[in-house]
Amino acid sequence: MTAIFIQRSHQLGHQGIRDLSEKMAHDLQRQYQIRWQWQGERMTFRRMGARGILVPEAQLVTLDMKLGLVLIPVAPMIRQGIEETLDGLLI
């Protein structure tokens, strides 16, 4: 397994980042069949070959994702895609 850990600061506030996280999750669910759910203040997500958590806080959003062996070769592209998406949404 390989890990992807990303943190970004933001100015959206707690509810704003939580709403944005949920919108992103719905989009990813449609595009990549990711299953997700809230567990308290953390969003957990899973797909074949990947799982992780997203923690939206008042000024910081943290993503911690584990990729299975099949996805290791494309891990840099996955990381880049996540970073570009987050950076674009948090501007």
C-alpha positions as CSV (number, residue, x, y, z in Angstrom):
1,M,0.0,0.0,0.0
2,T,1.0,3.6,-0.6
3,A,-0.3,6.6,1.1
4,I,-1.4,10.0,-0.1
5,F,-1.6,12.7,2.6
6,I,-2.7,16.2,1.7
7,Q,-3.5,19.2,3.8
8,R,-4.8,22.6,2.6
9,S,-5.8,25.7,4.6
10,H,-8.9,27.6,3.5
11,Q,-11.2,30.5,4.4
12,L,-14.5,28.7,4.0
13,G,-15.3,28.1,7.7
14,H,-16.4,24.8,9.1
15,Q,-19.8,24.5,7.4
16,G,-18.5,25.8,4.1
17,I,-15.8,23.2,3.8
18,R,-18.1,20.5,5.0
19,D,-20.6,21.4,2.3
20,L,-17.8,21.5,-0.3
21,S,-16.6,18.1,0.8
22,E,-20.0,16.6,0.4
23,K,-20.4,18.1,-3.1
24,M,-17.0,16.7,-4.1
25,A,-18.0,13.3,-2.7
26,H,-21.2,13.2,-4.8
27,D,-19.2,14.1,-7.9
28,L,-16.6,11.4,-7.2
29,Q,-19.4,8.9,-6.5
30,R,-20.8,9.5,-9.9
31,Q,-17.5,9.5,-11.7
32,Y,-15.6,6.8,-9.9
33,Q,-18.1,4.8,-8.0
34,I,-16.6,5.9,-4.7
35,R,-18.7,5.0,-1.6
36,W,-18.6,7.6,1.2
37,Q,-20.2,8.4,4.5
38,W,-19.9,10.8,7.4
39,Q,-18.6,9.3,10.6
40,G,-19.0,12.2,13.0
41,E,-16.8,15.0,11.6
42,R,-14.8,12.7,9.3
43,M,-15.8,11.6,5.8
44,T,-14.7,8.1,5.0
45,F,-14.5,6.8,1.5
46,R,-13.8,3.6,-0.3
47,R,-13.4,2.2,-3.7
48,M,-11.8,-1.0,-5.0
49,G,-8.1,-0.4,-4.5
50,A,-8.4,2.8,-2.4
51,R,-9.7,4.0,0.9
52,G,-9.3,7.0,3.1
53,I,-10.6,9.8,5.3
54,L,-11.3,13.5,4.7
55,V,-11.3,15.7,7.7
56,P,-12.8,19.2,7.0
57,E,-12.0,21.7,9.8
58,A,-12.8,25.4,10.2
59,Q,-9.4,26.4,8.6
60,L,-7.9,23.2,7.3
61,V,-8.9,20.2,5.2
62,T,-6.9,17.0,5.5
63,L,-7.0,14.0,3.2
64,D,-5.4,10.7,4.2
65,M,-5.7,8.0,1.5
66,K,-4.3,4.5,1.1
67,L,-3.9,3.0,-2.3
68,G,-3.7,-0.7,-3.0
69,L,-1.1,-2.4,-5.1
70,V,-3.0,-2.0,-8.4
71,L,-3.1,1.8,-8.0
72,I,0.5,2.3,-6.9
73,P,1.8,2.9,-10.5
74,V,-0.7,5.8,-11.0
75,A,-0.3,7.2,-7.4
76,P,1.5,10.4,-8.6
77,M,-1.3,11.1,-11.1
78,I,-4.0,10.5,-8.4
79,R,-2.1,12.8,-6.0
80,Q,-1.8,15.5,-8.7
81,G,-5.5,15.3,-9.6
82,I,-6.5,15.6,-6.0
83,E,-4.2,18.5,-5.4
84,E,-5.4,20.4,-8.5
85,T,-9.0,19.8,-7.6
86,L,-8.7,20.9,-4.0
87,D,-6.6,23.9,-5.0
88,G,-9.1,24.9,-7.6
89,L,-12.1,24.6,-5.2
90,L,-10.4,26.4,-2.3
91,I,-9.4,29.5,-4.3
